[in-house]
Amino acid sequence: MQEWKLFLFFIGLSFAPALQAQKLDSTLAIYRSDFQTEKVHLHFDKTAYNKGETVWFKAYIVAGENLSDYSRNFFVDWYNDLGQLIKHTVHPIFESSARGQFDIPNNYKGGILHVKAYTRWMLNFDTALLYHKDIQITNTNTSSNTNAKAATVSLKFFPESGDLINGINSTLAFMATNQNGQPVAVKGAIVNSANQLVDSFASVHDGMGSLNFEPLANEQYACNWMDEYGTSHSNSLPIAKAIGLVISAKLVNKKAVFAVSRSAEVASNLKSLHVVATMNQQLLYNASINLNNKKIIAGEILVQEIPTGILELTVFDASWIPVAERILFVNNNQHQFFPELTMVTTRLTKRAKNTMELFVPDTALSNLSVSVTDASLLADSSTNIIAQLLLSSELKGSIYKPAYYFSNESDSVAAHLDLVMLTHGWRRYKWDEIIQGKLPKLTYPMDSDYVQIKGKVFTAGQAIRSTQTITLVMQAKDSSKQYFQLPVKRDGSFNQRGIIFFDTARIFYQLNGDKSLHENASTSFQYGLPLVPYAQAVKSPTKILMDSILLKRNSLFYAGIEKVKKSMDSAVVLKEVTVESKIKSAIDILDEKYTTGLFNNKNSYSFDVANDDRAHGQIDVFHYLQNLIPGMTMSLPTLGTNGAEDANSNNVAGLNWRDGTPDIFLNEMPSDAGAVQAIQMSDVAYIKVFRPPFMAASGSGASGAIAIYTLKGAEAKNYNVKGLNSAIISGYTAYKEFYSPDYTVAQPKYQDSRATLYWNPYVLTDKKNKTVKLEFFNNDITSKFRIIIEGVNAFGKLAHIEKIVE
């Protein structure tokens, strides 16, 4: 390293605006704007589960350092511990996030559940970077992965810039792992062909370490080493090249300092070089260097203003062919925002009510998820949203306990993180294509829409008029309805985009106009979700090695629950106790019945339309809402003398609120004024008008939103009448609401042993609503809580909070 320091002062950089460099810059700009790779993190309600339990999750999707706007659909594949697919689920994406759940079968015998999560856009790029996670299942009857195996340890070496070069002193990193990918401590020695000691080494953190090494020409090197289990090993070192160059780099005082060294004899193409620095597909630095009369040259790059993330330094030869690379992790602490959690009321007794407040000082919109679990259960804090999105999702291979590298800003942690950079590599870019200006070839186009109702009318040769339409009534399983009148193209096809519904729905349809066409034509519907290749097995997960005491505690927890449940089943039910409680308002009941997630927001005007006399006789929703919302203006169709709309008027409502147009949702699905005006007021149950901003809306929701809910269940009209054809179509994976009991009202006697006490995948704040109050009830057995909060804000910054309350 002494030679490195001597040459830091000999800077010989020439910034030449070459044509090839300009092409590189322009191509990377297109990559950054149109071909960013997405990254995924899943926040689960807890770490480990019992068979028969529900796994709740919230997904966050980013691209580069920003929230992703590429995809509308999120896919999760659930595998057993043999690598066999159990279930494929699909979820709509809102505000670069999605929610969902998976019910572990009651008869599940495995000890691990493997999760693979991705968007269709991610399948266009390196699939090794898809989200993968093994979840521990507490199961006393596991049939596989239960027997500990003798450790098989491997040791791999990683030259700093890709290759060892004879005669050049460079950093040689190493990493030792067992067959399960867990790190193993090692120590050893490097010897030459005469078995003479060249250098010794020992791992310094999680099986990783490094040493300075200068290979000599016509020499072969071996490595003799011992693992932490006392087993001796021997293997060869990577073979050094006779000629070439290396790049060394490190972070010093907010600068990336690098040095490029070449061997004494090299071809002319390795004397005129280009050094390029990129991050998130953005060109940050480009310099031409001349090594004609020098063997080493150094430079520095200011990094104090760039985002937190991986900085890639690549050296190209004179023909712009990459020959060496080095990655550094730059942490300028620009990646976080800091919600503040306060326990307003803490009660650890049975079924007691707890209240907490979440305050986000930032003015930016924030999107958070909150879980509260029994703190005595197994907890794995080895990763989190910050570690996953900034580190694990960027590098191939498993990173052991990635959250450690963000635990503090000490020099030792920074040095350990640099070992991760040295041992995991990069290889994300196809530089040959970028230099030539080639753009990625996409197997899967951008997934920019939700479910589509697509179909085709077959007419047996009868011509379809240009004015032909088809009327659709989509009735979901809860009997809520959506109405559409779609044009039918000359080839018989029709399409309604942007639909969001869950499970399955029945489509009632009828061709309008020509009676003969209606009587003789047939209609078919297509699958409306984007297809992805999911039905393949994955590599069988390995046994998760966790703290044996915690695993035992987990088993005892669930065993105790099962014992209490059995005793409760045979117990005599006591006389019912009447508990006085506050009666819920009609609006609260409607919110519980109709709204979910982002729409279950009190920052709104709410109207119980079904029980409002003002709704009787109104033509449509907009005539009903006229003059009810302060500051909202509407340009509505004029009415003729007989009460009908004037044929010469514009028959679509014009809305304006806060100098913009509010978004419109029908049963929480994006819609438009024309579709909503077609709904009969007798079918409308509930309307919510959300004050700006509304995060479920497209963009920032700066002009708020109007959500209309139609009657469902027994209240809804039956459209399955004679003469009206129908078809079944599939939507998103059915979503169920997390059950959170309210012990202020009478409850049937049962043992409350919920391991997850509270789960809320969508807690939203903005500059006008910075504080959110959250309430939950304890169970019958928990004596301390674990609260975990994760999330993102509109600027792509990340948040993670973990707190024990006892």
RODO-961511 format. One line per 3 residues: for each residue x, y, z of C-alpha. Coordinates in steps of 0.25 Angstrom, whole numbers, plus 5000, padded with zeros to 4 digits. Example, Ala and Ser with C-alpha at 12.3 -4.5 7.8 and 13.67 -1.06 7.14 Angstrom:
# residues 2
5049:4982:5031  5055:4996:5029 $
END
This chain:
# residues 806
5000:5000:5000  5012:5009:5002  5014:5010:4986 $
4999:5014:4985  5002:5026:4994  5014:5031:4987 $
5007:5032:4973  4994:5039:4978  5001:5052:4974 $
5004:5049:4960  4991:5052:4953  4991:5052:4938 $
4977:5053:4934  4972:5058:4920  4957:5061:4919 $
4955:5058:4904  4941:5060:4898  4943:5048:4889 $
4931:5044:4880  4931:5030:4887  4930:5037:4901 $
4918:5045:4896  4911:5033:4891  4914:5026:4904 $
4908:5038:4912  4895:5039:4903  4893:5024:4903 $
4894:5023:4918  4884:5035:4919  4874:5027:4911 $
4877:5015:4920  4874:5023:4932  4861:5030:4927 $
4855:5017:4920  4862:5005:4925  4865:5006:4940 $
4865:4992:4946  4854:4991:4958  4858:4986:4972 $
4848:4980:4982  4847:4979:4997  4836:4972:5004 $
4833:4976:5019  4827:4963:5025  4818:4965:5038 $
4828:4956:5045  4840:4947:5043  4835:4933:5046 $
4822:4926:5045  4814:4914:5049  4807:4905:5039 $
4792:4910:5037  4796:4924:5039  4795:4936:5029 $
4808:4943:5024  4805:4957:5022  4814:4966:5014 $
4816:4980:5008  4825:4981:4995  4833:4993:4992 $
4838:4995:4977  4848:5005:4973  4857:5008:4961 $
4870:5014:4963  4869:5024:4975  4855:5027:4972 $
4841:5021:4973  4838:5012:4961  4827:5016:4951 $
4830:5005:4942  4820:4994:4947  4806:4992:4951 $
4806:4978:4955  4814:4970:4965  4816:4955:4965 $
4820:4946:4977  4823:4931:4975  4822:4923:4988 $
4830:4910:4989  4832:4899:4999  4845:4894:5004 $
4847:4885:4993  4847:4896:4983  4833:4892:4978 $
4823:4904:4974  4811:4904:4984  4804:4917:4979 $
4806:4928:4969  4799:4941:4974  4797:4955:4966 $
4795:4968:4973  4792:4982:4968  4803:4993:4970 $
4799:5006:4976  4809:5017:4979  4821:5008:4976 $
4816:4998:4986  4807:4986:4987  4801:4978:4998 $
4797:4963:5000  4796:4951:5008  4799:4936:5007 $
4791:4925:5016  4801:4914:5020  4794:4901:5019 $
4790:4895:5032  4796:4882:5027  4809:4888:5023 $
4821:4879:5027  4833:4887:5023  4842:4896:5031 $
4844:4907:5021  4835:4915:5011  4843:4921:5000 $
4838:4934:4994  4841:4939:4980  4836:4953:4977 $
4837:4962:4964  4831:4970:4954  4830:4966:4939 $
4839:4978:4936  4850:4971:4945  4850:4959:4936 $
4856:4967:4925  4869:4968:4932  4878:4959:4941 $
4868:4949:4948  4879:4946:4958  4875:4960:4964 $
4860:4956:4967  4856:4956:4981  4858:4943:4988 $
4855:4940:5003  4854:4928:5012  4844:4929:5023 $
4845:4920:5035  4833:4911:5038  4832:4906:5053 $
4828:4892:5051  4830:4880:5060  4827:4870:5049 $
4837:4876:5038  4840:4865:5028  4852:4871:5021 $
4864:4880:5025  4863:4876:5039  4876:4868:5041 $
4889:4876:5042  4900:4872:5032  4915:4873:5034 $
4920:4886:5029  4926:4887:5015  4934:4900:5014 $
4939:4906:5002  4949:4918:5000  4949:4927:4988 $
4959:4938:4984  4955:4951:4977  4966:4960:4971 $
4962:4975:4973  4959:4979:4959  4957:4965:4953 $
4970:4959:4950  4984:4957:4957  4995:4963:4948 $
5010:4958:4949  5018:4969:4956  5007:4978:4961 $
5004:4979:4975  4989:4979:4977  4978:4975:4987 $
4974:4960:4988  4961:4958:4995  4955:4945:5000 $
4942:4939:5005  4939:4926:5012  4925:4920:5013 $
4919:4907:5017  4909:4899:5008  4898:4907:5013 $
4904:4921:5010  4907:4924:5024  4921:4930:5026 $
4932:4922:5033  4945:4928:5039  4958:4923:5033 $
4973:4926:5034  4984:4921:5025  4997:4924:5017 $
5000:4926:5003  5013:4918:4998  5020:4918:4985 $
5025:4906:4977  5036:4904:4986  5026:4903:4998 $
5032:4916:5003  5023:4925:5011  5019:4937:5003 $
5009:4943:5013  4999:4939:5023  4984:4943:5024 $
4972:4942:5034  4957:4946:5032  4953:4958:5039 $
4938:4959:5037  4928:4948:5034  4938:4939:5026 $
4944:4951:5018  4957:4957:5018  4968:4963:5009 $
4983:4964:5007  4993:4971:4998  4999:4961:4988 $
5009:4963:4976  5010:4950:4968  5023:4948:4960 $
5025:4943:4946  5027:4928:4945  5022:4925:4959 $
5011:4916:4964  5004:4919:4977  4996:4910:4986 $
4988:4913:4999  4988:4905:5011  4977:4908:5021 $
4968:4904:5033  4954:4906:5035  4947:4909:5049 $
4944:4895:5050  4958:4891:5051  4958:4884:5037 $
4971:4887:5028  4969:4890:5013  4978:4894:5001 $
4975:4900:4988  4981:4908:4977  4981:4923:4975 $
4975:4930:4963  4985:4929:4952  4992:4943:4949 $
4993:4949:4935  5006:4952:4929  5002:4966:4924 $
4990:4975:4928  4986:4986:4937  4978:4987:4951 $
4970:4998:4957  4971:5000:4972  4961:5010:4979 $
4957:5014:4993  4948:5025:4999  4956:5037:5006 $
4950:5049:5011  4937:5049:5002  4946:5046:4990 $
4947:5033:4982  4962:5032:4980  4967:5022:4970 $
4980:5017:4963  4982:5010:4950  4995:5002:4949 $
5000:4994:4937  5010:4983:4935  5023:4987:4929 $
5020:4982:4915  5006:4984:4909  5000:4986:4896 $
4998:5000:4891  4983:4999:4894  4986:4998:4909 $
4994:5011:4909  4983:5021:4905  4971:5018:4915 $
4958:5023:4919  4953:5023:4933  4937:5024:4935 $
4930:5025:4948  4915:5022:4948  4903:5020:4958 $
4889:5016:4956  4892:5016:4941  4897:5031:4942 $
4910:5035:4936  4917:5043:4948  4931:5043:4943 $
4939:5041:4930  4954:5043:4928  4964:5039:4918 $
4978:5035:4923  4991:5033:4917  5000:5022:4922 $
5011:5023:4910  5022:5028:4919  5016:5023:4933 $
5013:5010:4939  5003:5016:4949  4994:5028:4950 $
4984:5033:4960  4972:5042:4961  4960:5045:4970 $
4945:5047:4969  4937:5056:4978  4926:5048:4983 $
4920:5056:4995  4908:5061:4986  4904:5047:4980 $
4893:5038:4985  4896:5027:4995  4899:5014:4987 $
4909:5006:4979  4919:5014:4970  4925:5006:4959 $
4939:5010:4953  4942:5004:4940  4955:5004:4932 $
4953:5003:4917  4965:5001:4907  4967:5011:4895 $
4956:5004:4887  4946:5005:4899  4947:4990:4903 $
4945:4989:4918  4958:4983:4924  4956:4985:4939 $
4946:4990:4949  4945:4993:4964  4932:4996:4972 $
4931:5005:4984  4919:5007:4994  4917:5022:4996 $
4909:5026:5008  4906:5041:5009  4894:5038:5018 $
4884:5044:5008  4876:5031:5007  4867:5032:5020 $
4856:5040:5026  4852:5038:5040  4838:5036:5045 $
4836:5038:5060  4829:5027:5068  4822:5031:5082 $
4814:5021:5090  4803:5030:5095  4797:5019:5103 $
4804:5006:5107  4796:4994:5114  4802:4980:5114 $
4790:4974:5121  4781:4964:5115  4773:4970:5103 $
4777:4984:5107  4776:4996:5097  4789:5002:5093 $
4791:5015:5085  4803:5020:5077  4806:5032:5069 $
4814:5033:5057  4820:5046:5053  4827:5049:5040 $
4834:5063:5040  4836:5063:5025  4826:5070:5016 $
4828:5060:5006  4817:5049:5004  4821:5036:5011 $
4816:5022:5010  4819:5013:5022  4815:4999:5027 $
4814:4996:5042  4815:4982:5049  4813:4980:5064 $
4817:4965:5069  4819:4958:5081  4834:4961:5085 $
4837:4948:5091  4836:4941:5077  4847:4939:5068 $
4852:4952:5061  4862:4953:5050  4868:4967:5049 $
4879:4963:5039  4872:4971:5028  4862:4982:5025 $
4857:4992:5015  4870:5000:5014  4880:4988:5014 $
4871:4981:5003  4869:4992:4993  4883:4999:4995 $
4891:4986:4996  4885:4972:4994  4877:4975:4982 $
4889:4981:4975  4899:4970:4976  4899:4955:4972 $
4900:4945:4983  4895:4945:4997  4900:4955:5006 $
4900:4951:5021  4893:4960:5030  4893:4972:5021 $
4887:4981:5031  4900:4981:5039  4906:4990:5029 $
4897:5001:5032  4897:5000:5047  4907:5011:5049 $
4917:5020:5042  4930:5014:5049  4942:5012:5041 $
4942:4997:5044  4928:4995:5038  4932:5003:5026 $
4944:4994:5024  4935:4982:5025  4926:4987:5015 $
4937:4989:5006  4940:4975:5007  4926:4972:5002 $
4929:4981:4990  4942:4973:4987  4936:4959:4989 $
4923:4961:4981  4926:4968:4969  4917:4975:4959 $
4915:4971:4945  4902:4978:4943  4905:4986:4930 $
4907:4980:4916  4917:4990:4913  4920:4985:4899 $
4905:4988:4895  4905:5002:4902  4918:5007:4895 $
4911:5003:4882  4899:5011:4886  4890:4998:4886 $
4878:4998:4895  4873:4986:4903  4864:4976:4896 $
4852:4974:4904  4845:4961:4905  4834:4967:4913 $
4829:4981:4910  4826:4991:4921  4815:4986:4929 $
4808:4999:4930  4793:4995:4932  4785:4987:4942 $
4775:4976:4938  4769:4978:4924  4755:4973:4920 $
4758:4968:4906  4749:4960:4897  4745:4958:4883 $
4731:4957:4876  4730:4946:4865  4720:4949:4855 $
4721:4937:4845  4724:4947:4833  4714:4958:4837 $
4720:4972:4836  4722:4980:4849  4718:4995:4847 $
4728:5006:4852  4718:5010:4862  4716:4996:4869 $
4717:4996:4884  4716:4986:4895  4710:4988:4909 $
4717:4981:4920  4713:4980:4935  4724:4974:4943 $
4719:4968:4956  4729:4964:4967  4728:4953:4977 $
4723:4963:4987  4712:4968:4977  4718:4981:4975 $
4717:4985:4960  4725:4993:4949  4718:4998:4937 $
4724:5000:4923  4720:5003:4909  4731:5000:4899 $
4733:5001:4884  4735:4989:4876  4745:4990:4865 $
4743:4985:4851  4751:4972:4855  4741:4969:4866 $
4751:4973:4877  4748:4981:4889  4756:4985:4901 $
4754:4992:4915  4768:4996:4922  4771:4999:4936 $
4762:4990:4943  4765:4986:4958  4757:4975:4964 $
4760:4962:4972  4758:4948:4971  4748:4946:4960 $
4736:4954:4954  4724:4951:4945  4723:4959:4933 $
4709:4961:4928  4709:4966:4913  4700:4970:4902 $
4703:4975:4888  4695:4988:4885  4688:4993:4872 $
4687:4982:4861  4677:4971:4866  4682:4961:4856 $
4696:4963:4861  4692:4961:4875  4685:4949:4872 $
4695:4942:4863  4709:4947:4869  4717:4940:4880 $
4726:4946:4889  4739:4941:4896  4747:4948:4907 $
4762:4947:4909  4771:4946:4921  4773:4960:4925 $
4786:4960:4934  4800:4960:4928  4806:4947:4927 $
4819:4943:4933  4827:4930:4933  4825:4925:4948 $
4822:4910:4948  4836:4905:4950  4843:4900:4962 $
4854:4907:4969  4867:4902:4975  4863:4895:4988 $
4865:4904:5000  4875:4901:5010  4873:4900:5025 $
4872:4914:5031  4882:4914:5043  4877:4922:5054 $
4879:4924:5069  4875:4910:5075  4869:4917:5087 $
4860:4926:5079  4856:4914:5071  4852:4907:5083 $
4845:4919:5089  4837:4920:5076  4833:4905:5077 $
4829:4906:5092  4821:4919:5088  4813:4911:5078 $
4812:4898:5086  4806:4906:5097  4796:4912:5088 $
4791:4899:5083  4790:4894:5097  4782:4905:5101 $
4773:4904:5089  4770:4889:5092  4767:4893:5107 $
4757:4904:5102  4750:4895:5093  4746:4886:5104 $
4744:4897:5114  4730:4901:5119  4726:4914:5113 $
4723:4924:5124  4711:4933:5125  4711:4944:5115 $
4716:4957:5120  4710:4970:5114  4721:4981:5111 $
4716:4995:5109  4723:5002:5097  4722:5014:5088 $
4713:5011:5076  4719:5013:5062  4714:5023:5053 $
4708:5020:5040  4720:5025:5033  4729:5017:5041 $
4721:5004:5037  4721:5008:5023  4736:5010:5023 $
4738:4996:5029  4729:4990:5019  4733:4997:5006 $
4747:5003:5007  4761:4997:5008  4775:5001:5009 $
4778:5015:5004  4763:5018:5003  4761:5015:5018 $
4765:5030:5020  4758:5040:5029  4763:5052:5022 $
4751:5052:5013  4736:5056:5011  4727:5044:5013 $
4713:5042:5008  4703:5031:5012  4696:5032:4998 $
4687:5020:5000  4681:5026:5012  4681:5041:5007 $
4668:5047:5003  4676:5057:4995  4680:5046:4985 $
4666:5042:4981  4663:5048:4968  4677:5052:4964 $
4682:5049:4950  4696:5044:4954  4707:5045:4964 $
4712:5059:4960  4698:5065:4961  4697:5059:4975 $
4711:5065:4979  4709:5079:4973  4710:5089:4983 $
4714:5079:4994  4729:5080:4993  4735:5094:4997 $
4744:5099:4986  4740:5088:4975  4733:5093:4963 $
4726:5085:4952  4721:5088:4938  4710:5079:4937 $
4700:5075:4925  4688:5085:4924  4674:5079:4926 $
4663:5081:4916  4649:5085:4920  4645:5070:4922 $
4657:5067:4931  4665:5060:4921  4679:5065:4917 $
4680:5075:4906  4685:5067:4894  4694:5079:4890 $
4701:5080:4903  4714:5073:4907  4709:5061:4914 $
4722:5058:4922  4724:5066:4936  4736:5076:4936 $
4742:5075:4950  4752:5085:4956  4758:5085:4970 $
4770:5092:4975  4773:5097:4961  4773:5082:4956 $
4764:5071:4952  4762:5061:4964  4764:5046:4960 $
4751:5037:4960  4750:5023:4965  4739:5013:4964 $
4739:5002:4975  4754:5006:4977  4757:5004:4962 $
4762:5016:4954  4750:5021:4945  4745:5034:4938 $
4734:5044:4938  4727:5037:4926  4726:5023:4933 $
4722:5029:4946  4711:5037:4940  4705:5024:4934 $
4702:5018:4948  4688:5019:4953  4687:5026:4967 $
4679:5015:4972  4692:5006:4971  4701:5016:4978 $
4703:5012:4993  4715:5022:4998  4723:5033:4993 $
4736:5038:4998  4743:5051:4993  4758:5051:4998 $
4764:5065:5000  4777:5067:4992  4787:5060:4992 $
4782:5046:4991  4793:5036:4989  4785:5025:4982 $
4782:5035:4971  4792:5035:4959  4804:5044:4960 $
4803:5052:4973  4788:5053:4974  4790:5068:4976 $
4775:5070:4973  4769:5060:4982  4760:5048:4977 $
4745:5044:4977  4742:5030:4981  4729:5024:4977 $
4724:5011:4983  4712:5003:4978  4703:4994:4986 $
4708:4980:4989  4703:4967:4995  4688:4966:4998 $
4686:4980:4995  4690:4979:4980  4681:4977:4968 $
4682:4964:4962  4687:4965:4947  4686:4950:4944 $
4673:4951:4936  4669:4943:4924  4674:4947:4911 $
4687:4954:4917  4699:4946:4914  4711:4945:4924 $
4725:4940:4926  4735:4938:4937  4748:4946:4937 $
4760:4945:4947  4766:4957:4954  4776:4959:4965 $
4779:4950:4976  4768:4951:4987  4772:4960:4998 $
4766:4959:5012  4767:4970:5023  4776:4967:5035 $
4767:4964:5047  4769:4973:5058  4758:4971:5070 $
4752:4982:5077  4751:4979:5092  4742:4991:5095 $
4731:4983:5090  4726:4969:5094  4734:4957:5089 $
4731:4942:5089  4740:4935:5099  4752:4929:5093 $
4767:4929:5095  4773:4941:5088  4787:4936:5084 $
4790:4945:5072  4805:4946:5069  4803:4958:5061 $
4795:4968:5068  4795:4979:5058  4798:4980:5043 $
4795:4992:5034  4801:4992:5021  4797:5006:5017 $
4800:5017:5027  4801:5030:5019  4805:5044:5023 $
4807:5057:5016  4810:5072:5019  4796:5074:5024 $
4795:5061:5032  4808:5058:5038  4803:5051:5050 $
4795:5037:5050  4789:5031:5062  4789:5016:5062 $
4782:5007:5072  4782:4992:5075  4778:4982:5086 $
4787:4973:5093  4784:4958:5093  4783:4949:5105 $
4798:4945:5106  4808:4955:5101  4816:4963:5111 $
4824:4972:5102  4823:4977:5088  4832:4978:5076 $
4828:4989:5066  4835:4990:5053  4832:5002:5043 $
4837:5002:5029  4834:5011:5017  4838:5021:5006 $
4835:5035:5003  4832:5042:4990  4847:5046:4988 $
4851:5031:4989  4857:5032:5003  4855:5020:5012 $
4851:5018:5027  4853:5007:5037  4849:5007:5051 $
4850:4995:5061  4845:4997:5075  4843:4988:5087 $
4832:4992:5097  4831:4985:5111 $
END
